[in-house]
């Protein structure tokens, strides 16, 4: 049950993490 919730949370935050990564890449010039 907990692992399922964890996976759902990961899927929920995945797009946000990608957007954040792109933002940081542009910001820091990576």
C-alpha positions as CSV (number, residue, x, y, z in Angstrom):
1,X,0.0,0.0,0.0
2,X,2.7,2.4,1.0
3,X,4.8,1.6,-2.1
4,X,1.8,2.2,-4.3
5,X,1.3,5.6,-2.8
6,X,4.9,6.4,-3.1
7,X,4.8,5.4,-6.8
8,X,1.7,7.6,-7.3
9,X,3.5,10.5,-5.7
10,X,6.5,10.0,-7.9
11,X,4.3,9.9,-11.0
12,X,2.5,13.1,-9.8
13,X,5.8,15.0,-9.2
14,X,7.6,13.7,-12.3
15,X,6.6,16.5,-14.7
16,X,7.3,19.1,-12.0
17,X,10.8,17.7,-11.5
18,X,11.5,17.8,-15.2
19,X,10.3,21.4,-15.5
20,X,12.4,22.3,-12.4
21,X,15.4,20.5,-14.0
22,X,15.0,22.4,-17.3
23,X,14.7,25.7,-15.4
24,X,17.8,25.0,-13.4
25,X,19.7,24.0,-16.5
26,X,18.9,27.3,-18.2
27,X,19.5,29.3,-15.0
28,X,22.8,27.7,-14.3
29,X,23.9,27.2,-17.8
30,X,24.3,23.4,-17.6
